[in-house]
């Protein structure tokens, strides 16, 4: 009976995380979640990731690798095994996105496509806090922290920590003054 209870609890947990992932509706119904899963590649990627997490918890041999491979082949997105995705992460365009190592992605982060989040020297991985927007072609590399509600401009290369509520752009990325913060 304990095994059945654990399976039911895991199924409930999976359904709850998928409901949280459908973040644009305040209380999404099952019908809305199924519709999103059928029509949006980004949501399918999240579904695959949540299934990978369940497979790891249940120690199903090869399932995590097979799901990772299918996600890469079908949607063009590579998410490493140890990456943590918060609820409501949004992949506007999945093609070319690489989330490597043990990067931590907070709730409601939006990726616009062809992004790399990882490292080149295995010296640590990025942490992206909640409500961050990562523009098309942006790279976030190394052991950096991207503050909540920041915007990373298209094609920016972020190599240093970014404070919350910032806008960064350029190669290497520079923090731009926000309205009201400009020098007088």
N, C-alpha and C positions, 0 to 999 in steps of 0.2 A: 504494500500500500504506500510506503514511503516514496518509492520510485515514481509511482503514478502522481502523487502529490507534487513532487519536485518537477515533473514534466509539465503538469498543469500550471504550476507557479511560473515556470520559465516561459510558457506560451503566453500567459497573461502579461508578464514583464515585456516580452517582445511586442505584443499588441500595444501596450502602453507607450513604449518608446517610439513605435511607428506613428502613433497618434500625435506625440509631441513633435516628431519630425515634420509633420504637416502643419507647420507653424503659421501659415498665413490666414487660416480660419481660426476663430477664437476657440471653438469646441468642435473640431471636425468630426463628422459622422463616419461610420464605417464605409458608407457609400462614397463619400468624398475621398477617403483614403484609398479605396480600391480604384477610383477614377484617376487619382494622381499617380498611383503605381502603374496604371495601364498607359498613361499618356506622357509622363514626364521622366526623362532619363535621369535627372538628378535624384528624384525620389526612388527610382529603381536602384540606383547606386547605394542610397541609404538603406534600402531594404536588404540588399546584398550584404552590406556591412553589418547590419544588425543580426542577420543570419550567421555571419562569420563569428560574431561575438558569442552567439548561442552555441555554435559548433565547438568553439574553444572551451566554453564552460562544461559541455558534455563530453569533451575529449573524443570527438568523432575524428578518427584518423583520416587525413587527406581532404576533409570537407572544406576547411579554411583555405587551403591552397587552391582547390578546385573553384571555389567561389571567387577568390582573388583573381584567378586566371580568367574566369568568365567575365568579370567586371572589366578587366583590361581589354579583352578581345571585343566585347559587345559595346562598351561605352568609351573606350580610350582613356580610362582613368586608372592610375596605379596608386593604391592605398596600401601601405605596408601593414603587416600584421599587428604591430604594436601602437599604431596611431589611435588616439582617442578622439572620437567625434562627439561633440555635444549635440543636444537635441536641436532640431530645426536648421541644421547646416544646409545651405542652399548652393547647389552647383548649377548656375545658369547655363553654362556650356561645359560639358564634361570632358570634351576632347583635349588631350594634352596635359591634364592635371596630374601632378605627382605629389603625393604626400608621403614623405619618407620617414624612416627611423621610428622614433617614439614621439613624434610631434603631437602636441595637444591643441585641438581646435575647439574653441568654446562654442556656446550656444549661438545660433542665428548668424553665424559667419557666412558671408556670401562670396563665392568664387565666380569670376566671370570667364574663366577658361584659360588654358595654356599656362597654368601657374606651376611653380615648383616651390614646395615648402620642405626644407630638409637641410642637409649640410654636405660639405665636400670633404671634410677632414675628420668626421666622426668625433667631433669635439663637443657635441651637444645638439639638441634639436629645438626648433622654435616652439614657443607657446603663443597662441593667438587667442586673446580674450574675446568676450562676447560682443556681438553686433559690429564686427569689423567687416569692411568691404575690401576685397582684394581684386584690383583691376586686372583686365586682360593682360597676359604676358608678364605679370609681376613675379618676382622671385623673393622669397624670404629665406635667408640662408644663415645657418649657424645657431648658436645658443642665444637667440634673441627673444625678447618679449614684446609683443605688439599690444598696446593698451586698448582697453575697451572703447568702442565707438569710433575707432580711427578709420581713415580711408587711405588705402595704398593705391597710388595712381597707376595707370597702365604702364607696363614695361619698367616699373621701378625695381631697383635691386636693393633690398633692405638688408643691411649688415650689422646694424646697431639697434638697441632698444628704442621703441617708439612710445612716448607717453600717451595716456588716454586722451581721447578727443582731438587727435592730431590728423593732419593731412600731410602725406609724404609723397615725393616724386623724385625722379631722376636716377642717375647711375653714377655713384652710389646715391641712395635715397637721402634727401634732405627734408627736414621738417619745415613746413611753410607756416608763417604766422596766420592765425585765424583772425577773422574780423574782430576788432576790439583789442587784439593782442599786438597789433603792428607797432613798431617803434614810432615815437612821436618826434 
